[in-house]
């Protein structure tokens, strides 16, 4: 495991009905969702910023102390406390800070490039134009007119990928000294737990949705490459397992270990050697312990 460079995980989430990630309003009474166009079809997606925020907030829910936001200085951008040795989110998700120079001196900047790379969570099923009709009675006085509104909704399978640069966790930019390997392993395993329980707090009051992985293809590699990013497909209500196994064969020289995990009640064409989601995450945590701790 010591020659590993990254852990990459491509996953599928199943959403029965949701309005996952808001976009700019197209009209005063319509709450839109983000979509990307392919020809004449549109596909909803959750932005990578939204996924990263969801992971960060889940880490906070798990009891990790997060780096608090700091208001922007003059001509600067809002950032965090920028202390990756103290805060897991500064370490895993990076930061960018700028300071204005004084007395004509040039300003300075500090940054940490995120070791956790995240793709948008994109629907594999096209948007069909579905809308939820709602009426807001809040603040309406007797005899008044309630506010009528609509919300774009979607149902289908979503695909996303994360890539963790294992050799950059707990060291490098922002660190005066490297973290102990025990702390590195603890942080990455915490991220895996947050990912296993991926959930966004946005738009959940009326459209509670489960975006945690229901299928995953993961590998620890000697190179940094999200090999499953474009090869996990869901066609005609079935996983394209042939393409997944072809990818594993194509990258057999770079793959140290791989695992496939799934919820069997969600997908119907699963071979017997695919693990449960829980067992797949336990196997990945074992990789992390082996990589950092030599277990």
C-alpha positions, 0 to 999 in steps of 0.5 A: 500500500505504501506506493499508493497515491490516491483513493478514487471512488465513483458512486451512484445515488438513487433519488426517488423525488428531490430538488437537490441543488438550487439554481437561479430563479427563472421566474419569481414563482419557480425554484429551479434546480441546476441542469446541464444540457446535452443536445435537446435534453437537460440533466439535473446535477448537484455542484461540486461545491455543494457536495464538498459542503455536504461532506464538511457539514457531515464531519461537523455532525460527527463531532469534528471541530470545523474551521470557522469562516472569517469575514473578508478584509478589504478587497479580500475574499472570505475564507477560513481560519487556515489552520490545517494542522488544527482543523480537518476541513482546512486539511482536506478541503483546502483554503485560499486567503489574501491580505491587503498590503499596508503602506504601499507594500504588496499584499500576500496570499496563502493557500492550500490546494484541496487533497480531496477532489470532487466531481458534480453529482449528475443525474443519469436520467434526463429532466422531464419538466416535473414541478411541485405546486405549493402554496405559502400561507405564512403571513397571509392575513384574513381574506388575503391571497396566499403566495403560489409557487412551483419547485422543479423536482427530479427522480433518478440515478445520480453519479459522482466521484471523489478522489483523495490524494493520500500522499497530501493529507496532513502535510504540505501547504499550510503545515509547519510540520507533518501530522502523525500518521495516526492522525492522517488515517483518522482524518481520511477514515472520518471522511469515508464515514461522512461520504458513506452518510452523504447528506445535504441540508439544503432543500431538505425541509420539503424534499428529504432525499438520500444521496448516500452511495447505493453503488460504488466502484473504488480503487487505491492506485499508484497514480492519481486518476479517477478511473471509474469517473466515466465508466460507471453507467446505468443503462436500461435499469441495469449497471453496465458491469462489463464496462466496469470490469473492462476498466479494471482490466485496463488499469490492472498495472496501476490498481493496487486493490479495488472493491465494488459495493452495492445495495442489492435492493436497488440494482437487480443485475449484481453478481455474487462477488459484489460486497454490501455498501457497509463491507465495501467501506470497511474494506476501504478503511482497511486500505487506509490503515494499511497505507498510513499505519502499515496494518 
